[in-house]
Amino acid sequence: MENEKRYSQMTEAELKAEIAKVKEEARKAEQMGMVNQFAVLERKAVMAKAYLLDPADFKPGTIYGIDGDPGSYFKIDYLNGVFAWGYRLGGSGKEEALPISLLK
C-alpha cells in the first residue's frame, strides 16, 4: 500500500493537486450513482481545503455562515488546528467541530 502523506504535511501545491484529484473522483462517483462514495470524497476535499486556510483568520466568539447549509450559522468557542469548535445557532446547543473550510 502506498504511504500517503497527511494533509498537514503537504505543501500548498500538493494540497491543491489532492483537492483536484478528489473532486474528479467525487464527480465520477456521483455520475455512477455511488452516493456514499461521493459524500466521503466531498468530505475529503473539505478537509484538504481547511489546510489551505489560516486558522488565525477565524476568531472565537464570531458567528459564521456554514457553507452548503444556507440559513445556518455557527458560533466559534475555540479553535483546535483546522477545526472550529462551537455550536450551531438555533441548533441543539451541543458542541461540535467543523473544518474551518466550511465557515464563510
RATAGI-V795442 format. One record per residue. PHI is phi in whole degrees, 0 to 359 (999 if undefined). OMEGA is omega in whole degrees, -180 to 180 (none if undefined). Layout:
BEGIN
phi/omega
PHI/OMEGA
PHI/OMEGA
END
This chain:
BEGIN
phi/omega
999/-179
292/179
275/-175
273/175
282/172
284/179
301/-179
293/-180
262/-176
275/174
281/178
301/180
297/179
295/179
297/180
296/177
294/179
297/179
299/179
298/180
297/-178
292/178
298/179
294/177
299/179
295/179
299/180
295/179
298/179
295/179
297/-179
273/179
77/-180
271/-172
299/-179
295/179
297/178
301/-178
297/179
296/-179
292/176
299/180
294/176
298/179
296/178
299/180
295/179
298/178
299/-179
300/-179
283/175
272/-177
260/178
262/180
303/180
295/179
282/-179
248/-172
250/174
303/-179
90/-179
268/179
255/-179
235/171
287/179
252/180
298/179
86/180
222/-176
304/178
84/177
258/-178
230/-176
231/177
256/-178
278/172
269/178
200/179
246/175
222/-175
67/-179
262/178
251/174
260/178
259/180
174/-178
211/177
279/177
290/-179
77/-179
267/-177
285/-178
85/179
282/178
291/177
214/179
241/175
235/173
299/-177
298/179
290/177
270/-179
265/178
226/none
END
